[in-house]
Amino acid sequence: GPDIRDVPLPEGLQAKLRPYQQQGLNWMQFLRENNLSGVLADDMGLGKTIQTLAHILVEKEQGRLDCPTLVVVPTTLINNWREEVRRFTPDLKVIDLYGPERKNRFDQIERSDIVLTTYALLWRDQEVLAKAAYHLLVLDEAQYVKNVATRTAKIIRKLEARHRLCLSGTPLENHLGELWAQFDFLLPGFLGSHRDFTTYWRNPIEKGNDTLRLDLLSRRIRPFILRRCKEQVARELPDKTIIVQMVELEGAQRNFYETVRIAMQEKVRAAINAKGFARSHIMILEALLKLRQVCCDPRLVKLKQAGRIKKESAKLKLLLNMLPEMVQEGRKILLFSQFTEMLALIAGALKNVCLPYVTLTGDTTDRVTPIQQFQSGKVPIFLISLKAGGVGLNLTAADVVIHYDPWWNPAVENQATDRAHRIGQNKPVFVYKLIVNGSIEEKIIAMQQKKALLAEAVLSANNARGGRFSEKDLEALFEPIAKSPAQQQPNSRQKVDRKGKLK
């Protein structure tokens, strides 16, 4: 718009902003100056978090951030925010109100620049959170507030904040109910009461296909929504953007990881003591495999006690949060896993939410049909096992690649990514890696960087010579999931007894 001017980049920002991200920063600053609220609705992967952090940092450097910013996120994203603050805006003091020890951090709220909480914990902590006043209130994945009647939505409306911002990758025009809910939070009264909105806008547009009214509504809300889709900014994007999505294990799944880890560590120690390091190779592989499976989905693990917590997988939950949005944006997605059984579980989950997919594994006899269905655009999601689809396919219809689980050798992962990112591909490609925070998966990523070839040599089943892979390397793989830095309080560790049961 005419009055939106270029904002100098904050000095402490540890990143270069792309031109459209700079415009996003200018726009958020413009809203703040004019006491308006808005929705930053860029496509997934375009960097809504970094634009928002740049905006908060400008506020701090210019002395306006005299009370904290409260950021409400889905549970699955709390780690990502913490990491991005650490990486891009280390000058901002961040606390996360997450996990059982969060009560110990309540007294730091007023002294922080950014307070992270989740939609799930908001109503539990509402009394504490409502005591503070906030400079800015940010709702990430704001479609979570779409149901006006939810407890969370009611609490959010009561919080006191000078400025409000929603982040959402879902085009709001498709969901007029969500649109009303977000504006009721951002600019109460702007779209009338819920009933009037339904009568005057929603029914005529959704049921009566009233295009004139849709056009009027779009024009009314346009100043408050900034949305860039990937195609519009394609020239500013690199060919390939790699995004590591950290996932936090919770509750039963986290305890199960601990139980398996302790049991497997004992087993491996016993094997090494009995037969030596080199000859315990198969046993070691088996143990590491079980830990990797717990990270993906406890249902993969063939152990008696897995039965009790079959229903819980943090990673699958994150995936099912990502995919509908991507499909709505018109993305074409390749999803790789090493576990064909995992692909079957994902397929079942996609059926439940009515998202169409095709599959390619070692058992697929007719490879031509699924490839054609995907390449022609009939089906948006292609589930592929790393072994069956790592090479030889040309899937340039894809513009998103998701690695559900990491592999020891990055070359194998890159080959899989290159199914999409290759000659004939004229769109930028986003590559998502889903990694369980603090788990063996994070150790695998660290090893990928340090000792790719060594790791491959030791950890592929066909090599029984121990290589130069030491017992110390092995110990690292069996470390417990550490608490996040913010959660490391003295004596708040859960006690684990000898058998690995949590007390």
Secondary structure, DSSP 8 states (H G I E B T S, - for coil): -TT-------TT--S---HHHHHHHHHHHHHHHTT--EEE---TTS-HHHHHHHHHHHHHHTT---S-EEEEE-GGGHHHHHHHHHHH-TTS-EEE--SGGGGGGGGGGGG-SEEEEEHHHHTTSHHHHHHS-EEEEEETTGGGG--TTSHHHHHHHHS-EEEEEEE--S-GGG-HHHHHHHHHHHSTTTT--HHHHIIIIIIIIIIT--HHHHHHHHHHHGGGEE---TTTTGGGS-SEEEEEEEE---HHHHHHHHHHHHHHHHHHHHHHHHH-SGGGHHHHHHHHHHHHHHHH-GGG---GGGGGGTT--HHHHHHHHHHHHHHHTT--EEEEES-HHHHHHHHHHHHHTT--EEEE-TT-S--HHHHHHHHTTS-SEEEEEHHHHSSS---TT--EEEESS--S-HHHHHHHHTTTSSTT--S-EEEEEEEETTSHHHHHHHHHHHHHHHHHHHHSTT--S-TT--HHHHHHHT------GGG--TT-S--B-TTS-B-
